[in-house]
Amino acid sequence: MAETRPLASFSVPLGGQLIELQQIEHAAGGLALMRVRIREGRRFTVFDIDAASARAWGEAMLAWAAQQNGPRP
């Protein structure tokens, strides 16, 4: 059985999708994963990704966001 711990949750302003990030740890030990859950109405898309993939994804998103002209948090 895996244990799930919430990391972050936010809504996308355009489209209204709910994005949840969770840490997944398996009881038997081993690989920790990040679960990305995207809810669109009644439909869910779920990705379980490893740390290297999460890092690459995050870096790509930060690079894109830095190139945009909007306000920064």
PQR file of N, CA, C, O and H, with PARSE charges and radii, in Angstrom:
ATOM      1  N   MET A   1       0.840  -1.182   0.000 -0.4000 1.5000
ATOM      2  CA  MET A   1       0.000   0.000   0.000 -0.0000 2.0000
ATOM      3  C   MET A   1       0.887   1.248   0.000  0.5500 1.7000
ATOM      4  O   MET A   1       1.899   1.294   0.700 -0.5500 1.4000
ATOM      5  N   ALA A   2       0.514   2.233  -0.768 -0.4000 1.5000
ATOM      6  CA  ALA A   2       1.290   3.469  -0.868 -0.0000 2.0000
ATOM      7  C   ALA A   2       0.697   4.543   0.042  0.5500 1.7000
ATOM      8  O   ALA A   2      -0.515   4.600   0.247 -0.5500 1.4000
ATOM      9  H   ALA A   2      -0.308   2.195  -1.337  0.4000 1.0000
ATOM     10  N   GLU A   3       1.574   5.393   0.585 -0.4000 1.5000
ATOM     11  CA  GLU A   3       1.147   6.523   1.396 -0.0000 2.0000
ATOM     12  C   GLU A   3       1.245   7.781   0.542  0.5500 1.7000
ATOM     13  O   GLU A   3       2.243   8.001  -0.143 -0.5500 1.4000
ATOM     14  H   GLU A   3       2.558   5.346   0.418  0.4000 1.0000
ATOM     15  N   THR A   4       0.203   8.601   0.589 -0.4000 1.5000
ATOM     16  CA  THR A   4       0.135   9.817  -0.211 -0.0000 2.0000
ATOM     17  C   THR A   4       0.181  11.028   0.698  0.5500 1.7000
ATOM     18  O   THR A   4      -0.538  11.093   1.695 -0.5500 1.4000
ATOM     19  H   THR A   4      -0.608   8.422   1.145  0.4000 1.0000
ATOM     20  N   ARG A   5       1.039  11.999   0.349 -0.4000 1.5000
ATOM     21  CA  ARG A   5       1.153  13.236   1.134 -0.0000 2.0000
ATOM     22  C   ARG A   5       0.955  14.423   0.197  0.5500 1.7000
ATOM     23  O   ARG A   5       1.669  14.535  -0.800 -0.5500 1.4000
ATOM     24  H   ARG A   5       1.623  11.946  -0.461  0.4000 1.0000
ATOM     25  N   PRO A   6       0.000  15.319   0.491 -0.5600 1.5000
ATOM     26  CA  PRO A   6      -0.226  16.479  -0.375  0.2800 2.0000
ATOM     27  C   PRO A   6       0.971  17.425  -0.365  0.5500 1.7000
ATOM     28  O   PRO A   6       1.588  17.650   0.676 -0.5500 1.4000
ATOM     29  N   LEU A   7       1.293  17.976  -1.536 -0.4000 1.5000
ATOM     30  CA  LEU A   7       2.378  18.951  -1.658 -0.0000 2.0000
ATOM     31  C   LEU A   7       1.848  20.335  -2.029  0.5500 1.7000
ATOM     32  O   LEU A   7       2.265  21.337  -1.447 -0.5500 1.4000
ATOM     33  H   LEU A   7       0.792  17.793  -2.382  0.4000 1.0000
ATOM     34  N   ALA A   8       0.935  20.393  -2.992 -0.4000 1.5000
ATOM     35  CA  ALA A   8       0.371  21.677  -3.439 -0.0000 2.0000
ATOM     36  C   ALA A   8      -0.926  21.415  -4.178  0.5500 1.7000
ATOM     37  O   ALA A   8      -1.159  20.321  -4.693 -0.5500 1.4000
ATOM     38  H   ALA A   8       0.596  19.580  -3.465  0.4000 1.0000
ATOM     39  N   SER A   9      -1.769  22.442  -4.222 -0.4000 1.5000
ATOM     40  CA  SER A   9      -3.028  22.363  -4.949 -0.0000 2.0000
ATOM     41  C   SER A   9      -3.363  23.769  -5.424  0.5500 1.7000
ATOM     42  O   SER A   9      -3.298  24.725  -4.650 -0.5500 1.4000
ATOM     43  H   SER A   9      -1.580  23.330  -3.804  0.4000 1.0000
ATOM     44  N   PHE A  10      -3.722  23.893  -6.698 -0.4000 1.5000
ATOM     45  CA  PHE A  10      -4.102  25.207  -7.223 -0.0000 2.0000
ATOM     46  C   PHE A  10      -4.987  25.033  -8.447  0.5500 1.7000
ATOM     47  O   PHE A  10      -4.999  23.984  -9.092 -0.5500 1.4000
ATOM     48  H   PHE A  10      -3.775  23.117  -7.327  0.4000 1.0000
ATOM     49  N   SER A  11      -5.732  26.103  -8.746 -0.4000 1.5000
ATOM     50  CA  SER A  11      -6.609  26.110  -9.917 -0.0000 2.0000
ATOM     51  C   SER A  11      -5.992  26.951 -11.014  0.5500 1.7000
ATOM     52  O   SER A  11      -5.337  27.957 -10.741 -0.5500 1.4000
ATOM     53  H   SER A  11      -5.721  26.955  -8.222  0.4000 1.0000
ATOM     54  N   VAL A  12      -6.198  26.544 -12.244 -0.4000 1.5000
ATOM     55  CA  VAL A  12      -5.734  27.291 -13.409 -0.0000 2.0000
ATOM     56  C   VAL A  12      -6.801  28.333 -13.733  0.5500 1.7000
ATOM     57  O   VAL A  12      -7.966  27.970 -13.896 -0.5500 1.4000
ATOM     58  H   VAL A  12      -6.730  25.726 -12.466  0.4000 1.0000
ATOM     59  N   PRO A  13      -6.443  29.626 -13.833 -0.5600 1.5000
ATOM     60  CA  PRO A  13      -7.448  30.656 -14.056  0.2800 2.0000
ATOM     61  C   PRO A  13      -8.230  30.492 -15.364  0.5500 1.7000
ATOM     62  O   PRO A  13      -9.446  30.678 -15.373 -0.5500 1.4000
ATOM     63  N   LEU A  14      -7.576  30.158 -16.435 -0.4000 1.5000
ATOM     64  CA  LEU A  14      -8.251  29.967 -17.722 -0.0000 2.0000
ATOM     65  C   LEU A  14      -8.470  28.479 -17.915  0.5500 1.7000
ATOM     66  O   LEU A  14      -7.513  27.730 -18.110 -0.5500 1.4000
ATOM     67  H   LEU A  14      -6.587  30.007 -16.427  0.4000 1.0000
ATOM     68  N   GLY A  15      -9.696  28.054 -17.866 -0.4000 1.5000
ATOM     69  CA  GLY A  15     -10.017  26.637 -18.014 -0.0000 2.0000
ATOM     70  C   GLY A  15     -10.519  26.009 -16.735  0.5500 1.7000
ATOM     71  O   GLY A  15     -11.277  25.039 -16.773 -0.5500 1.4000
ATOM     72  H   GLY A  15     -10.473  28.663 -17.708  0.4000 1.0000
ATOM     73  N   GLY A  16     -10.105  26.553 -15.596 -0.4000 1.5000
ATOM     74  CA  GLY A  16     -10.612  26.086 -14.317 -0.0000 2.0000
ATOM     75  C   GLY A  16     -10.138  24.713 -13.866  0.5500 1.7000
ATOM     76  O   GLY A  16     -10.731  24.139 -12.952 -0.5500 1.4000
ATOM     77  H   GLY A  16      -9.490  27.340 -15.565  0.4000 1.0000
ATOM     78  N   GLN A  17      -9.085  24.161 -14.479 -0.4000 1.5000
ATOM     79  CA  GLN A  17      -8.587  22.867 -14.040 -0.0000 2.0000
ATOM     80  C   GLN A  17      -8.017  22.976 -12.622  0.5500 1.7000
ATOM     81  O   GLN A  17      -7.430  23.993 -12.251 -0.5500 1.4000
ATOM     82  H   GLN A  17      -8.603  24.627 -15.222  0.4000 1.0000
ATOM     83  N   LEU A  18      -8.199  21.920 -11.847 -0.4000 1.5000
ATOM     84  CA  LEU A  18      -7.614  21.827 -10.520 -0.0000 2.0000
ATOM     85  C   LEU A  18      -6.377  20.944 -10.631  0.5500 1.7000
ATOM     86  O   LEU A  18      -6.463  19.812 -11.108 -0.5500 1.4000
ATOM     87  H   LEU A  18      -8.676  21.094 -12.149  0.4000 1.0000
ATOM     88  N   ILE A  19      -5.233  21.453 -10.196 -0.4000 1.5000
ATOM     89  CA  ILE A  19      -3.979  20.693 -10.239 -0.0000 2.0000
ATOM     90  C   ILE A  19      -3.557  20.399  -8.816  0.5500 1.7000
ATOM     91  O   ILE A  19      -3.456  21.302  -7.985 -0.5500 1.4000
ATOM     92  H   ILE A  19      -5.163  22.372  -9.809  0.4000 1.0000
ATOM     93  N   GLU A  20      -3.309  19.119  -8.537 -0.4000 1.5000
ATOM     94  CA  GLU A  20      -2.855  18.676  -7.226 -0.0000 2.0000
ATOM     95  C   GLU A  20      -1.520  17.953  -7.391  0.5500 1.7000
ATOM     96  O   GLU A  20      -1.361  17.118  -8.281 -0.5500 1.4000
ATOM     97  H   GLU A  20      -3.392  18.385  -9.212  0.4000 1.0000
ATOM     98  N   LEU A  21      -0.569  18.282  -6.525 -0.4000 1.5000
ATOM     99  CA  LEU A  21       0.717  17.598  -6.490 -0.0000 2.0000
ATOM    100  C   LEU A  21       0.803  16.830  -5.176  0.5500 1.7000
ATOM    101  O   LEU A  21       0.531  17.381  -4.109 -0.5500 1.4000
ATOM    102  H   LEU A  21      -0.699  18.960  -5.801  0.4000 1.0000
ATOM    103  N   GLN A  22       1.181  15.564  -5.257 -0.4000 1.5000
ATOM    104  CA  GLN A  22       1.259  14.704  -4.081 -0.0000 2.0000
ATOM    105  C   GLN A  22       2.556  13.898  -4.122  0.5500 1.7000
ATOM    106  O   GLN A  22       3.058  13.579  -5.199 -0.5500 1.4000
ATOM    107  H   GLN A  22       1.402  15.117  -6.124  0.4000 1.0000
ATOM    108  N   GLN A  23       3.093  13.570  -2.953 -0.4000 1.5000
ATOM    109  CA  GLN A  23       4.220  12.643  -2.872 -0.0000 2.0000
ATOM    110  C   GLN A  23       3.665  11.262  -2.594  0.5500 1.7000
ATOM    111  O   GLN A  23       2.822  11.085  -1.715 -0.5500 1.4000
ATOM    112  H   GLN A  23       2.684  13.829  -2.077  0.4000 1.0000
ATOM    113  N   ILE A  24       4.141  10.286  -3.346 -0.4000 1.5000
ATOM    114  CA  ILE A  24       3.721   8.896  -3.189 -0.0000 2.0000
ATOM    115  C   ILE A  24       4.910   8.112  -2.654  0.5500 1.7000
ATOM    116  O   ILE A  24       5.978   8.102  -3.267 -0.5500 1.4000
ATOM    117  H   ILE A  24       4.826  10.429  -4.060  0.4000 1.0000
ATOM    118  N   GLU A  25       4.726   7.454  -1.511 -0.4000 1.5000
ATOM    119  CA  GLU A  25       5.764   6.597  -0.940 -0.0000 2.0000
ATOM    120  C   GLU A  25       5.180   5.219  -0.724  0.5500 1.7000
ATOM    121  O   GLU A  25       4.149   5.060  -0.071 -0.5500 1.4000
ATOM    122  H   GLU A  25       3.859   7.462  -1.013  0.4000 1.0000
ATOM    123  N   HIS A  26       5.845   4.232  -1.276 -0.4000 1.5000
ATOM    124  CA  HIS A  26       5.367   2.857  -1.160 -0.0000 2.0000
ATOM    125  C   HIS A  26       5.797   2.270   0.174  0.5500 1.7000
ATOM    126  O   HIS A  26       6.927   2.488   0.613 -0.5500 1.4000
ATOM    127  H   HIS A  26       6.683   4.361  -1.807  0.4000 1.0000
ATOM    128  N   ALA A  27       4.907   1.527   0.823 -0.4000 1.5000
ATOM    129  CA  ALA A  27       5.165   0.969   2.150 -0.0000 2.0000
ATOM    130  C   ALA A  27       6.375   0.050   2.165  0.5500 1.7000
ATOM    131  O   ALA A  27       7.079  -0.027   3.172 -0.5500 1.4000
ATOM    132  H   ALA A  27       3.990   1.350   0.466  0.4000 1.0000
ATOM    133  N   ALA A  28       6.626  -0.639   1.080 -0.4000 1.5000
ATOM    134  CA  ALA A  28       7.750  -1.564   1.003 -0.0000 2.0000
ATOM    135  C   ALA A  28       9.071  -0.846   0.782  0.5500 1.7000
ATOM    136  O   ALA A  28      10.115  -1.490   0.679 -0.5500 1.4000
ATOM    137  H   ALA A  28       6.055  -0.577   0.261  0.4000 1.0000
ATOM    138  N   GLY A  29       9.041   0.479   0.709 -0.4000 1.5000
ATOM    139  CA  GLY A  29      10.249   1.249   0.461 -0.0000 2.0000
ATOM    140  C   GLY A  29      10.511   1.342  -1.031  0.5500 1.7000
ATOM    141  O   GLY A  29       9.753   0.813  -1.843 -0.5500 1.4000
ATOM    142  H   GLY A  29       8.193   1.003   0.794  0.4000 1.0000
ATOM    143  N   GLY A  30      11.580   2.013  -1.376 -0.4000 1.5000
ATOM    144  CA  GLY A  30      11.904   2.127  -2.783 -0.0000 2.0000
ATOM    145  C   GLY A  30      11.688   3.521  -3.316  0.5500 1.7000
ATOM    146  O   GLY A  30      11.886   4.511  -2.612 -0.5500 1.4000
ATOM    147  H   GLY A  30      12.196   2.443  -0.716  0.4000 1.0000
ATOM    148  N   LEU A  31      11.284   3.590  -4.554 -0.4000 1.5000
ATOM    149  CA  LEU A  31      11.189   4.833  -5.291 -0.0000 2.0000
ATOM    150  C   LEU A  31      10.060   5.732  -4.792  0.5500 1.7000
ATOM    151  O   LEU A  31       8.911   5.304  -4.691 -0.5500 1.4000
ATOM    152  H   LEU A  31      11.122   2.786  -5.126  0.4000 1.0000
ATOM    153  N   ALA A  32      10.402   6.988  -4.480 -0.4000 1.5000
ATOM    154  CA  ALA A  32       9.390   8.000  -4.166 -0.0000 2.0000
ATOM    155  C   ALA A  32       9.008   8.675  -5.480  0.5500 1.7000
ATOM    156  O   ALA A  32       9.871   8.967  -6.308 -0.5500 1.4000
ATOM    157  H   ALA A  32      11.336   7.337  -4.561  0.4000 1.0000
ATOM    158  N   LEU A  33       7.724   8.919  -5.664 -0.4000 1.5000
ATOM    159  CA  LEU A  33       7.226   9.524  -6.893 -0.0000 2.0000
ATOM    160  C   LEU A  33       6.405  10.762  -6.575  0.5500 1.7000
ATOM    161  O   LEU A  33       5.887  10.910  -5.468 -0.5500 1.4000
ATOM    162  H   LEU A  33       7.023   8.682  -4.991  0.4000 1.0000
ATOM    163  N   MET A  34       6.290  11.650  -7.556 -0.4000 1.5000
ATOM    164  CA  MET A  34       5.371  12.767  -7.455 -0.0000 2.0000
ATOM    165  C   MET A  34       4.168  12.451  -8.330  0.5500 1.7000
ATOM    166  O   MET A  34       4.306  12.108  -9.504 -0.5500 1.4000
ATOM    167  H   MET A  34       6.710  11.530  -8.455  0.4000 1.0000
ATOM    168  N   ARG A  35       2.997  12.574  -7.742 -0.4000 1.5000
ATOM    169  CA  ARG A  35       1.762  12.381  -8.502 -0.0000 2.0000
ATOM    170  C   ARG A  35       1.221  13.752  -8.885  0.5500 1.7000
ATOM    171  O   ARG A  35       1.040  14.622  -8.033 -0.5500 1.4000
ATOM    172  H   ARG A  35       2.885  12.853  -6.788  0.4000 1.0000
ATOM    173  N   VAL A  36       0.970  13.930 -10.166 -0.4000 1.5000
ATOM    174  CA  VAL A  36       0.353  15.144 -10.694 -0.0000 2.0000
ATOM    175  C   VAL A  36      -1.060  14.755 -11.112  0.5500 1.7000
ATOM    176  O   VAL A  36      -1.242  13.939 -12.016 -0.5500 1.4000
ATOM    177  H   VAL A  36       1.117  13.223 -10.858  0.4000 1.0000
ATOM    178  N   ARG A  37      -2.058  15.338 -10.457 -0.4000 1.5000
ATOM    179  CA  ARG A  37      -3.467  15.062 -10.784 -0.0000 2.0000
ATOM    180  C   ARG A  37      -4.072  16.328 -11.357  0.5500 1.7000
ATOM    181  O   ARG A  37      -4.030  17.387 -10.732 -0.5500 1.4000
ATOM    182  H   ARG A  37      -1.911  16.001  -9.723  0.4000 1.0000
ATOM    183  N   ILE A  38      -4.629  16.214 -12.541 -0.4000 1.5000
ATOM    184  CA  ILE A  38      -5.295  17.343 -13.185 -0.0000 2.0000
ATOM    185  C   ILE A  38      -6.760  16.979 -13.324  0.5500 1.7000
ATOM    186  O   ILE A  38      -7.109  15.989 -13.966 -0.5500 1.4000
ATOM    187  H   ILE A  38      -4.663  15.353 -13.049  0.4000 1.0000
ATOM    188  N   ARG A  39      -7.613  17.789 -12.717 -0.4000 1.5000
ATOM    189  CA  ARG A  39      -9.054  17.537 -12.786 -0.0000 2.0000
ATOM    190  C   ARG A  39      -9.693  18.564 -13.711  0.5500 1.7000
ATOM    191  O   ARG A  39      -9.529  19.772 -13.542 -0.5500 1.4000
ATOM    192  H   ARG A  39      -7.330  18.594 -12.195  0.4000 1.0000
ATOM    193  N   GLU A  40     -10.417  18.054 -14.683 -0.4000 1.5000
ATOM    194  CA  GLU A  40     -11.176  18.886 -15.614 -0.0000 2.0000
ATOM    195  C   GLU A  40     -12.621  18.405 -15.561  0.5500 1.7000
ATOM    196  O   GLU A  40     -12.969  17.411 -16.198 -0.5500 1.4000
ATOM    197  H   GLU A  40     -10.550  17.073 -14.821  0.4000 1.0000
ATOM    198  N   GLY A  41     -13.456  19.100 -14.811 -0.4000 1.5000
ATOM    199  CA  GLY A  41     -14.833  18.644 -14.618 -0.0000 2.0000
ATOM    200  C   GLY A  41     -14.837  17.315 -13.884  0.5500 1.7000
ATOM    201  O   GLY A  41     -14.367  17.228 -12.749 -0.5500 1.4000
ATOM    202  H   GLY A  41     -13.173  19.908 -14.293  0.4000 1.0000
ATOM    203  N   ARG A  42     -15.366  16.276 -14.527 -0.4000 1.5000
ATOM    204  CA  ARG A  42     -15.388  14.948 -13.903 -0.0000 2.0000
ATOM    205  C   ARG A  42     -14.234  14.070 -14.367  0.5500 1.7000
ATOM    206  O   ARG A  42     -14.092  12.937 -13.907 -0.5500 1.4000
ATOM    207  H   ARG A  42     -15.748  16.347 -15.448  0.4000 1.0000
ATOM    208  N   ARG A  43     -13.418  14.577 -15.263 -0.4000 1.5000
ATOM    209  CA  ARG A  43     -12.314  13.785 -15.818 -0.0000 2.0000
ATOM    210  C   ARG A  43     -11.003  14.084 -15.073  0.5500 1.7000
ATOM    211  O   ARG A  43     -10.715  15.236 -14.747 -0.5500 1.4000
ATOM    212  H   ARG A  43     -13.534  15.498 -15.637  0.4000 1.0000
ATOM    213  N   PHE A  44     -10.220  13.039 -14.810 -0.4000 1.5000
ATOM    214  CA  PHE A  44      -8.918  13.165 -14.156 -0.0000 2.0000
ATOM    215  C   PHE A  44      -7.821  12.666 -15.083  0.5500 1.7000
ATOM    216  O   PHE A  44      -7.987  11.664 -15.780 -0.5500 1.4000
ATOM    217  H   PHE A  44     -10.454  12.103 -15.075  0.4000 1.0000
ATOM    218  N   THR A  45      -6.706  13.373 -15.082 -0.4000 1.5000
ATOM    219  CA  THR A  45      -5.483  12.892 -15.721 -0.0000 2.0000
ATOM    220  C   THR A  45      -4.452  12.771 -14.608  0.5500 1.7000
ATOM    221  O   THR A  45      -4.264  13.712 -13.836 -0.5500 1.4000
ATOM    222  H   THR A  45      -6.572  14.186 -14.516  0.4000 1.0000
ATOM    223  N   VAL A  46      -3.783  11.630 -14.516 -0.4000 1.5000
ATOM    224  CA  VAL A  46      -2.828  11.384 -13.430 -0.0000 2.0000
ATOM    225  C   VAL A  46      -1.493  10.945 -14.016  0.5500 1.7000
ATOM    226  O   VAL A  46      -1.430  10.051 -14.860 -0.5500 1.4000
ATOM    227  H   VAL A  46      -3.935  10.866 -15.143  0.4000 1.0000
ATOM    228  N   PHE A  47      -0.418  11.598 -13.548 -0.4000 1.5000
ATOM    229  CA  PHE A  47       0.947  11.213 -13.903 -0.0000 2.0000
ATOM    230  C   PHE A  47       1.681  10.888 -12.613  0.5500 1.7000
ATOM    231  O   PHE A  47       1.605  11.664 -11.660 -0.5500 1.4000
ATOM    232  H   PHE A  47      -0.469  12.324 -12.863  0.4000 1.0000
ATOM    233  N   ASP A  48       2.381   9.779 -12.553 -0.4000 1.5000
ATOM    234  CA  ASP A  48       3.307   9.471 -11.462 -0.0000 2.0000
ATOM    235  C   ASP A  48       4.703   9.561 -12.055  0.5500 1.7000
ATOM    236  O   ASP A  48       5.064   8.770 -12.927 -0.5500 1.4000
ATOM    237  H   ASP A  48       2.443   9.149 -13.327  0.4000 1.0000
ATOM    238  N   ILE A  49       5.498  10.531 -11.581 -0.4000 1.5000
ATOM    239  CA  ILE A  49       6.806  10.776 -12.190 -0.0000 2.0000
ATOM    240  C   ILE A  49       7.922  10.711 -11.153  0.5500 1.7000
ATOM    241  O   ILE A  49       7.708  10.977  -9.970 -0.5500 1.4000
ATOM    242  H   ILE A  49       5.205  11.173 -10.873  0.4000 1.0000
ATOM    243  N   ASP A  50       9.102  10.356 -11.613 -0.4000 1.5000
ATOM    244  CA  ASP A  50      10.286  10.265 -10.756 -0.0000 2.0000
ATOM    245  C   ASP A  50      10.902  11.654 -10.587  0.5500 1.7000
ATOM    246  O   ASP A  50      10.498  12.606 -11.254 -0.5500 1.4000
ATOM    247  H   ASP A  50       9.276  10.139 -12.574  0.4000 1.0000
ATOM    248  N   ALA A  51      11.881  11.759  -9.692 -0.4000 1.5000
ATOM    249  CA  ALA A  51      12.492  13.049  -9.369 -0.0000 2.0000
ATOM    250  C   ALA A  51      13.174  13.695 -10.574  0.5500 1.7000
ATOM    251  O   ALA A  51      13.057  14.906 -10.762 -0.5500 1.4000
ATOM    252  H   ALA A  51      12.209  10.985  -9.150  0.4000 1.0000
ATOM    253  N   ALA A  52      13.881  12.918 -11.392 -0.4000 1.5000
ATOM    254  CA  ALA A  52      14.568  13.483 -12.551 -0.0000 2.0000
ATOM    255  C   ALA A  52      13.568  14.051 -13.557  0.5500 1.7000
ATOM    256  O   ALA A  52      13.799  15.115 -14.131 -0.5500 1.4000
ATOM    257  H   ALA A  52      13.975  11.934 -11.239  0.4000 1.0000
ATOM    258  N   SER A  53      12.467  13.349 -13.769 -0.4000 1.5000
ATOM    259  CA  SER A  53      11.431  13.844 -14.688 -0.0000 2.0000
ATOM    260  C   SER A  53      10.764  15.090 -14.123  0.5500 1.7000
ATOM    261  O   SER A  53      10.489  16.031 -14.868 -0.5500 1.4000
ATOM    262  H   SER A  53      12.279  12.484 -13.302  0.4000 1.0000
ATOM    263  N   ALA A  54      10.496  15.114 -12.807 -0.4000 1.5000
ATOM    264  CA  ALA A  54       9.893  16.284 -12.171 -0.0000 2.0000
ATOM    265  C   ALA A  54      10.821  17.493 -12.304  0.5500 1.7000
ATOM    266  O   ALA A  54      10.360  18.604 -12.565 -0.5500 1.4000
ATOM    267  H   ALA A  54      10.719  14.350 -12.202  0.4000 1.0000
ATOM    268  N   ARG A  55      12.112  17.279 -12.128 -0.4000 1.5000
ATOM    269  CA  ARG A  55      13.091  18.365 -12.250 -0.0000 2.0000
ATOM    270  C   ARG A  55      13.101  18.917 -13.668  0.5500 1.7000
ATOM    271  O   ARG A  55      13.062  20.133 -13.856 -0.5500 1.4000
ATOM    272  H   ARG A  55      12.486  16.377 -11.917  0.4000 1.0000
ATOM    273  N   ALA A  56      13.154  18.043 -14.665 -0.4000 1.5000
ATOM    274  CA  ALA A  56      13.166  18.475 -16.063 -0.0000 2.0000
ATOM    275  C   ALA A  56      11.886  19.239 -16.410  0.5500 1.7000
ATOM    276  O   ALA A  56      11.940  20.276 -17.071 -0.5500 1.4000
ATOM    277  H   ALA A  56      13.186  17.056 -14.512  0.4000 1.0000
ATOM    278  N   TRP A  57      10.740  18.730 -15.965 -0.4000 1.5000
ATOM    279  CA  TRP A  57       9.454  19.366 -16.222 -0.0000 2.0000
ATOM    280  C   TRP A  57       9.418  20.753 -15.571  0.5500 1.7000
ATOM    281  O   TRP A  57       9.034  21.738 -16.202 -0.5500 1.4000
ATOM    282  H   TRP A  57      10.696  17.888 -15.428  0.4000 1.0000
ATOM    283  N   GLY A  58       9.823  20.809 -14.301 -0.4000 1.5000
ATOM    284  CA  GLY A  58       9.825  22.078 -13.573 -0.0000 2.0000
ATOM    285  C   GLY A  58      10.753  23.107 -14.188  0.5500 1.7000
ATOM    286  O   GLY A  58      10.390  24.278 -14.294 -0.5500 1.4000
ATOM    287  H   GLY A  58      10.135  20.008 -13.789  0.4000 1.0000
ATOM    288  N   GLU A  59      11.943  22.692 -14.595 -0.4000 1.5000
ATOM    289  CA  GLU A  59      12.892  23.611 -15.222 -0.0000 2.0000
ATOM    290  C   GLU A  59      12.356  24.141 -16.549  0.5500 1.7000
ATOM    291  O   GLU A  59      12.524  25.320 -16.861 -0.5500 1.4000
ATOM    292  H   GLU A  59      12.238  21.740 -14.510  0.4000 1.0000
ATOM    293  N   ALA A  60      11.709  23.270 -17.332 -0.4000 1.5000
ATOM    294  CA  ALA A  60      11.126  23.710 -18.609 -0.0000 2.0000
ATOM    295  C   ALA A  60      10.008  24.725 -18.363  0.5500 1.7000
ATOM    296  O   ALA A  60       9.890  25.707 -19.095 -0.5500 1.4000
ATOM    297  H   ALA A  60      11.573  22.312 -17.079  0.4000 1.0000
ATOM    298  N   MET A  61       9.190  24.492 -17.338 -0.4000 1.5000
ATOM    299  CA  MET A  61       8.093  25.419 -17.037 -0.0000 2.0000
ATOM    300  C   MET A  61       8.629  26.753 -16.524  0.5500 1.7000
ATOM    301  O   MET A  61       8.115  27.809 -16.894 -0.5500 1.4000
ATOM    302  H   MET A  61       9.286  23.694 -16.743  0.4000 1.0000
ATOM    303  N   LEU A  62       9.663  26.717 -15.671 -0.4000 1.5000
ATOM    304  CA  LEU A  62      10.253  27.953 -15.175 -0.0000 2.0000
ATOM    305  C   LEU A  62      10.896  28.757 -16.296  0.5500 1.7000
ATOM    306  O   LEU A  62      10.770  29.981 -16.325 -0.5500 1.4000
ATOM    307  H   LEU A  62      10.081  25.860 -15.370  0.4000 1.0000
ATOM    308  N   ALA A  63      11.585  28.086 -17.223 -0.4000 1.5000
ATOM    309  CA  ALA A  63      12.205  28.773 -18.353 -0.0000 2.0000
ATOM    310  C   ALA A  63      11.147  29.452 -19.211  0.5500 1.7000
ATOM    311  O   ALA A  63      11.324  30.593 -19.637 -0.5500 1.4000
ATOM    312  H   ALA A  63      11.687  27.092 -17.199  0.4000 1.0000
ATOM    313  N   TRP A  64      10.037  28.744 -19.465 -0.4000 1.5000
ATOM    314  CA  TRP A  64       8.965  29.334 -20.256 -0.0000 2.0000
ATOM    315  C   TRP A  64       8.361  30.541 -19.529  0.5500 1.7000
ATOM    316  O   TRP A  64       8.158  31.596 -20.131 -0.5500 1.4000
ATOM    317  H   TRP A  64       9.893  27.817 -19.119  0.4000 1.0000
ATOM    318  N   ALA A  65       8.077  30.380 -18.239 -0.4000 1.5000
ATOM    319  CA  ALA A  65       7.454  31.461 -17.458 -0.0000 2.0000
ATOM    320  C   ALA A  65       8.354  32.695 -17.413  0.5500 1.7000
ATOM    321  O   ALA A  65       7.856  33.821 -17.435 -0.5500 1.4000
ATOM    322  H   ALA A  65       8.241  29.524 -17.750  0.4000 1.0000
ATOM    323  N   ALA A  66       9.665  32.500 -17.350 -0.4000 1.5000
ATOM    324  CA  ALA A  66      10.599  33.627 -17.286 -0.0000 2.0000
ATOM    325  C   ALA A  66      10.575  34.436 -18.582  0.5500 1.7000
ATOM    326  O   ALA A  66      10.912  35.621 -18.574 -0.5500 1.4000
ATOM    327  H   ALA A  66      10.069  31.585 -17.331  0.4000 1.0000
ATOM    328  N   GLN A  67      10.188  33.821 -19.678 -0.4000 1.5000
ATOM    329  CA  GLN A  67      10.157  34.509 -20.974 -0.0000 2.0000
ATOM    330  C   GLN A  67       8.855  35.293 -21.190  0.5500 1.7000
ATOM    331  O   GLN A  67       8.753  36.060 -22.147 -0.5500 1.4000
ATOM    332  H   GLN A  67       9.915  32.859 -19.685  0.4000 1.0000
ATOM    333  N   GLN A  68       7.874  35.112 -20.325 -0.4000 1.5000
ATOM    334  CA  GLN A  68       6.590  35.774 -20.485 -0.0000 2.0000
ATOM    335  C   GLN A  68       6.637  37.166 -19.861  0.5500 1.7000
ATOM    336  O   GLN A  68       7.461  37.427 -18.985 -0.5500 1.4000
ATOM    337  H   GLN A  68       7.957  34.488 -19.547  0.4000 1.0000
ATOM    338  N   ASN A  69       5.768  38.049 -20.304 -0.4000 1.5000
ATOM    339  CA  ASN A  69       5.783  39.439 -19.861 -0.0000 2.0000
ATOM    340  C   ASN A  69       4.830  39.747 -18.719  0.5500 1.7000
ATOM    341  O   ASN A  69       4.737  40.899 -18.294 -0.5500 1.4000
ATOM    342  H   ASN A  69       5.098  37.837 -21.016  0.4000 1.0000
ATOM    343  N   GLY A  70       4.122  38.747 -18.214 -0.4000 1.5000
ATOM    344  CA  GLY A  70       3.130  38.975 -17.171 -0.0000 2.0000
ATOM    345  C   GLY A  70       3.770  39.242 -15.811  0.5500 1.7000
ATOM    346  O   GLY A  70       4.989  39.156 -15.662 -0.5500 1.4000
ATOM    347  H   GLY A  70       4.197  37.811 -18.559  0.4000 1.0000
ATOM    348  N   PRO A  71       2.936  39.566 -14.819 -0.5600 1.5000
ATOM    349  CA  PRO A  71       3.446  39.812 -13.453  0.2800 2.0000
ATOM    350  C   PRO A  71       4.006  38.536 -12.853  0.5500 1.7000
ATOM    351  O   PRO A  71       3.546  37.436 -13.160 -0.5500 1.4000
ATOM    352  N   ARG A  72       4.996  38.691 -12.002 -0.4000 1.5000
ATOM    353  CA  ARG A  72       5.609  37.537 -11.323 -0.0000 2.0000
ATOM    354  C   ARG A  72       5.143  37.508  -9.878  0.5500 1.7000
ATOM    355  O   ARG A  72       4.960  38.549  -9.247 -0.5500 1.4000
ATOM    356  H   ARG A  72       5.370  39.585 -11.753  0.4000 1.0000
ATOM    357  N   PRO A  73       4.954  36.295  -9.363 -0.5600 1.5000
ATOM    358  CA  PRO A  73       4.500  36.187  -7.958  0.2800 2.0000
ATOM    359  C   PRO A  73       5.561  36.657  -6.980  0.5500 1.7000
ATOM    360  O   PRO A  73       5.339  36.631  -5.770 -0.5500 1.4000
TER
END
